[in-house]
């Protein structure tokens, strides 16, 4: 019988911090990580349009993100 193997996702996708964990899904969090966006302050330097162009961002993810930002008195920059 085959042995259980360590998940490829766990090995290849190490998340250094918990920024937005539980708020948005992992693909969107990885996209932000690639751009070195690891805080709400850095996120506020981008427009909603710029973030929507990233992999993993759609209407639902953006809505969750905007609600979270609003709760923390942060907003996207104006286009």
TAGI-V921477 format. One record per residue. N is the residue number from 1. RES is the residue in one small letter. SS is DSSP state (H for helix, E for strand, L for the rest). Layout:
N&RES&SS ; N&RES&SS
This chain:
1&x&L ; 2&x&L ; 3&x&L ; 4&x&L ; 5&x&L ; 6&x&L ; 7&x&L ; 8&x&H ; 9&x&H ; 10&x&H ; 11&x&H ; 12&x&H ; 13&x&L ; 14&x&L ; 15&x&L ; 16&x&L ; 17&x&L ; 18&x&L ; 19&x&L ; 20&x&L ; 21&x&L ; 22&x&L ; 23&x&L ; 24&x&L ; 25&x&L ; 26&x&H ; 27&x&H ; 28&x&H ; 29&x&H ; 30&x&H ; 31&x&H ; 32&x&H ; 33&x&H ; 34&x&H ; 35&x&L ; 36&x&L ; 37&x&L ; 38&x&L ; 39&x&L ; 40&x&H ; 41&x&H ; 42&x&H ; 43&x&H ; 44&x&L ; 45&x&L ; 46&x&L ; 47&x&E ; 48&x&H ; 49&x&H ; 50&x&H ; 51&x&H ; 52&x&H ; 53&x&L ; 54&x&L ; 55&x&L ; 56&x&L ; 57&x&L ; 58&x&L ; 59&x&H ; 60&x&H ; 61&x&H ; 62&x&H ; 63&x&H ; 64&x&H ; 65&x&H ; 66&x&H ; 67&x&H ; 68&x&H ; 69&x&H ; 70&x&H ; 71&x&H ; 72&x&L ; 73&x&L ; 74&x&L ; 75&x&L ; 76&x&L ; 77&x&E ; 78&x&L ; 79&x&L
